[in-house]
Amino acid sequence: PLSSWDNLIDSLKNEGNRILSNFNTGDGKGYILYREKPSTTKNRAEEEEEGSEKKNNKKSKDDTALSDMIKKMPHSDKIFEEFQPHLLKQHEHKPKLSYDNFSVAVDEFFSLLEGQKRALRAEAAEQSAKERLEKIKKDQSKRMESLENEMVKLKEHAILVECHADDIDKALSVINSALDSGMDWEALSELV
């Protein structure tokens, strides 16, 4: 409506001149808008599981170096979204980092953004490796189970062969004598 239009024009008159003068003098503040890095309950459960594994196994140097690098990075708990020379009304309640100078905010944004990209790639690679490891563990577990089942069956067959060794020897001698006498395989198959 008309009152909203009047408010917009008044805001542009008042704030617009200030913003333009800040651009011209370079005195404007800078802002980096971000969102918190999600920390899911699954990640916490994995961290607890890894904590218990740490007691039993030593972490590799690469894993330790990666986690140290991520922890030492400034603002490693944040995901940067954008930078602005002035804070817009719709962003007033969003989490932000404030800087005295817009140039510093831009420099900080891009330098930290590059570090975040590297850390996110490293985390993704680590997660992918963990998933592959889990898949391999499951596959090996299935193979072990299959081999154990086959071993049980073979033991049962061996026990049956040992129990009926006399009958098997008699059957083999009958078959061998029939073959020695010149009986063909089809006739032998009918006999058995």
Buried (B, 14 or more C-beta within 10 A) or exposed (E): EEEEEEEEEEEEEEEEEEBEEBEEEEEBBBBBBBEEBEEEEEEEEEEEEBEEEEEEEEEEEEEEEBBEBBEEBEBBEBBBBEBBBBBEEEBEEBEBBEBEBBEEBBBBBEEBBEBBEEBEEBBEEBEEEEEEEEEEEEEEEEEEEEEEEEEEEEEEEEEEEEEEEEEEEEEEEEBEEBEEEEBEEEEEEEEE
